[in-house]
Amino acid sequence: MARAVIATLSAAWTWGTESTHWRLSPNPRLDMEFETPPGRIVQVTMPEFMALVAAADTIGRQLIGDCFYSAYSQANVRLTVSG
């Protein structure tokens, strides 16, 4: 999440250096380097998937279950199109 915030601020800073209204100094992010963390993609079985959705529903967080379904449907679309 921190990397996403830094990327967003970097884009805004770069815009500010090009703006005649803001006139910011050069973007300090351009000299920074960050390590990329290892990926956290995992495969779950359908019973595990259903248990995650049921757990989200049980604690009253139905939107979390909806996010799981959205990610699942997007992954299936990508597999169908590319495969």
Stockholm file with secondary structure:
# STOCKHOLM 1.0

chainA/1-83         MARAVIATLSAAWTWGTESTHWRLSPNPRLDMEFETPPGRIVQVTMPEFMALVAAADTIGRQLIGDCFYSAYSQANVRLTVSG
#=GR chainA/1-83 SS CHHHHHHHHHHHHHHHHHCTTTCCCCCGGGGCCCCCCCCCCCCCCHHHHHHHHHHHHHTTCHHHHHHHHHHHHHHHHHHHHHC
#=GC SS_cons        CHHHHHHHHHHHHHHHHHCTTTCCCCCGGGGCCCCCCCCCCCCCCHHHHHHHHHHHHHTTCHHHHHHHHHHHHHHHHHHHHHC
//
